[in-house]
């Protein structure tokens, strides 16, 4: 029995999913992670065969040496942690088991570098508030300001004036150096992601998300989802599939854009989660490419229920260089949606209440929590706390009403 090493930077729902896929493929699953307390180690022991503490999961040379000393050459090394994807790919290179060059993942982690490859809307970097007028003239207004290497909707801002762009710069420049997320404290080549940000022209149109498998140079999009509900922080509140009112021809254009993007970036033998806005003027335009992992939270579950494709099993097979896993018949080939409930405020999660009540709602198929008491949450990070799989809705208005009803039942106590 061979060993597959999983590398985790922080708590994540993906560990259990990938470990299950590794076990189903007949291998041991070992987790390397920063030191954890006894209760968390016990919970992880139910998922993986061994937990190994490492002080710095981003030190590729040290991590590779640790793995080599314990297991020799593993069958594969992989992660689902955004901030550790590039360093994990480098670990795989050092151990001789890489399936895609680490440099490709480094490029994909830099949104400015991705925009240089893919083009699309106008874009520029801003490194001081004093540059706001010049950048606005180059990009146009309204515009979007975001961290160069951020994930989700963390500190993404829409600006409509030069003064708002300058204020957004000042906000990000104040918040990111204080962030607990280590990615903002590591340079991106010559860029300092805590002081230099990406400004992009505003895209006007519905937003979609799709996981894409890339195997030996061939891209395969899985299930296309739309994002009908987004709050004032640009946090996703709902995703549904198939997208309501979207013609097969339009859906094909969107998934084709996602497939072309991952291949243009050089991704191969991995998975990417791609987000696309179907702009009224430009058509399908790539918003971001999250390379090396499928969608977060339970989005892959929707795809599995509707298509029978287990994206985590596919990811494990790609990392192992194994044939594609067997695909099961779809269990629920009907319209499905995912509703996302977030904690309010920042602090330590004390308790989660109302799960039984929300599970009793007739539209709810499943309830999945991806956080646990003791976890530190921030309202600036898009942390999917409680996730609902729902069916039997008529349209996006139904989803909005159901989200509002579920929000009244779920109680996330943060202190």
C-alpha positions, 0 to 999 in steps of 0.5 A: 500500500502506497502513501499519499501525502496531503498538506493542509495550512488550515482547517478545511472540508476538503481533507475528508473528501480527498482522504476518502478518495485516496483510501478508495484508490487503495492508498494510505492518506497521511496529513501534514499540517501545523501543530493541532490540539488534541481534540482536532487531532482526534477528529483528523484521526477519523479521516486520515491514517496519520497526522504529522506536524510541521512548523512551516507547510510553505517551506517546500524543501523542509517539507519534502525532506520530512516526507522523504525521511518518513515515507521515502517517495510517496505516490502523490502529494496534494492539497486543497488549501489555496495558500499552499497549492504552489508550495505543495506543487514544489514539494511534489517536484522535489520528490519526483512525483509532480504532475504539473510544474510548480511554476504554473501554480505560482502564475495562477496564484497571481491574478495580475499574471493571470490577467496578462495571459488571458487578457479580458477587461482593462487592468492595472496595478496600484501601489499607492493612493496617489496613483488612483487618478492615473490607474482610473484613467487606464482602467476606466470606472467603475472598477474592481479593486482586489488583492493580487493573490486573494481568494474568494471575495476577501477585501474585494471592493467596487469603486466608481470614482477616483476618490473611492479608488484611493480610499479602497487602496488605503483600506486594503493597505491597512487591512492586509498587513494585519491579516492572519492569512499568510499568503499576504505576507509572502512576496509574489516575485517582485510584488508585495501583495500587502501594498500592491493591488489589482484594479480591473474594469467592471464586468456587467453580467451574471456570474458563473462557476465551473470545475474543470478537469485537465488530463494530459492536455484535455480540459473537461468542464464538469457542472456549470453553476450560477450565482444568483445571490451575492451580498454587499461584501460580494460573498456568495449566498447561493449557487444553483445548477443548471443555471436558470434561463441559460440556453445550452448554446450560451452555457457552452460558450461559458464552459469553453471560455473556462476550458480555454483559460486553464489550458492557456495558463499551462495547467495539466493533470489537475483540477481548477475552479474557474469563475466567469462573468458573461459580460454584456459587451465582452461575453464570457470573461474569466474572473479568476482561476483557482488552480489545483483544487475544485470548488470550495465547500459543498459545490462539488457535492452538487456536481456529484449528485447531478452528474455522478462525477466525484471531483475529489476522486478525479483530483486524487487520480490525476495526482497519482497519474492513475486512470480516471475513476469510475463514474456513478450514475447521477443520484439527483439529476434535477435542479439543485442549489447550495445556500450558504450561511455565514457567521456575523462578526469576527472571533472564535466560533462558540456554537452552532445552533438550529441545524435540526430546524433547518434540516426539517425544511421541506426543500433541504436535501442535506446540511453540511457544516464546514466550521467547528466550535473553537475555529477563529472566523472573520467577517472579511473572509468568505468562510462557508459556515453552514451549507444547505443542498436544496431542491424543489425551488421554482426560481431565484426568488424562491432561493432568496426567500429560502435563504432568508428563512434558513438565516433565521433558524441558524445560530452561529455564536461568535465571541 
